[in-house]
Amino acid sequence: MRDTTFTELRNHARAFFDLVEAGETVRVLRKGKPIAEIHPVAPQVPSWKRRAARPLQITGEQISRVILDQR
């Protein structure tokens, strides 16, 4: 974690946000006391990718047979 003052953050914002983008957290200090932390945002993963895939199971007739019979 990198500590910085608000003035230094304001003057060198691009460099600090490059650090955050690279995965580092930046803590902002005022009069030596922490007032904020800037964290990288976790990547958004769609909910369907968070679950383990299960094979599709269909009971009864095969779907391809039902489609062919209805043609």
Buried (B, 14 or more C-beta within 10 A) or exposed (E): EEEBEEEBBEEEEEEBBEBBEEEBEBBBBEEEEEEEEBEBEEEEEEEEEEEEEEEEEEEEEEEEEEEEEEE
